[in-house]
Amino acid sequence: MRYITEQLQVSSKEAVLNVVEYLSEKPKLISKLLELAFSDKGAISWRICWVFRHLAELHPEILNPYKKDLFKNLQNLKNDSCKANILKAIFILDFDFEEYSELFDYSINYLTSTQKSAVKYYAIDIALKFAKKYPELSPELAETLQIAIQSFETQSLIRKAKKTIKELSKIN
């Protein structure tokens, strides 16, 4: 654990990837990192969330057993960067749509909230993943995006929303 906290004193992708590789060899440390990530301890917490995102990308099989914990604690996070990284990790991991149906509602609510753009960006990805699995959700997502797009802060988020609406029209 000491190696991890030392690596994460610096905000760099290299340090994060070093920790990811370390965890791939010592996956039992993930439960301790979950506690630290969700303890809202400033920079170290969001850097651990960043680790989880890359762990999901590079070693999803290691993080998969913890996806319930990631989702359960997501709602308690205060840091938007941490939320965005956890949403991205959840999006990458395989999840049972029925078991995680709350995740669709959570994502929809994020789209119309005052959350930062990065959080909304990954919320769109998750909601779209649900809509592809359950086409009956497409109209709700499209309508939410039509409303939310008017208050989106960045052009990249607006473009993503428009692209998603177009994609949703092909689902129905």
JOPE-V357118 format. One record per backbone hydrogen bond with DSSP energy under -0.5 kcal/mol. CO is the residue of the C=O (numbers start at 1). NH is the residue of the N-H. Records with the same first field share a line. If there is no record, write none. Layout:
# JOPE-V357118
CO = NH + NH
This chain:
# JOPE-V357118
1 = 5
2 = 6
3 = 7
4 = 8
6 = 9
7 = 10
10 = 12
12 = 16
13 = 17
14 = 18
15 = 19
16 = 20
17 = 21
18 = 22
19 = 23
20 = 24
21 = 25
22 = 25 + 26
26 = 29
27 = 30
28 = 31
29 = 33
30 = 34
31 = 35
32 = 36
33 = 37
34 = 38
36 = 39 + 41
37 = 40
41 = 44
42 = 45 + 46
43 = 47
44 = 48
45 = 49
46 = 50
47 = 51
48 = 52
49 = 53
50 = 54
51 = 55
52 = 56
53 = 57
54 = 58
55 = 59
59 = 62 + 63
60 = 64
63 = 66
64 = 67
66 = 70
67 = 71
68 = 72
69 = 73
70 = 74
71 = 75
73 = 76 + 77
74 = 77
79 = 83
80 = 84
81 = 85
82 = 86
83 = 87
84 = 88
85 = 89
86 = 90
87 = 91
88 = 92
89 = 93
95 = 97
96 = 100
98 = 101
100 = 103 + 104
101 = 104 + 105
102 = 106
103 = 107
104 = 108
105 = 109
106 = 110
107 = 111
108 = 112
109 = 112
110 = 113
116 = 120
117 = 121
118 = 122
119 = 123
120 = 124
121 = 125
122 = 126
123 = 127
124 = 128
125 = 129
126 = 130
127 = 131
128 = 132
129 = 133
130 = 134
134 = 137
135 = 138
137 = 141
138 = 142
139 = 143
140 = 144
141 = 145
142 = 146
143 = 147
144 = 148
145 = 149
147 = 150
148 = 151
149 = 152
154 = 158
155 = 159
156 = 160
157 = 161
158 = 162
159 = 163
160 = 164
161 = 165
162 = 166
163 = 167
164 = 168
165 = 169
166 = 170
167 = 170 + 171
168 = 171 + 172
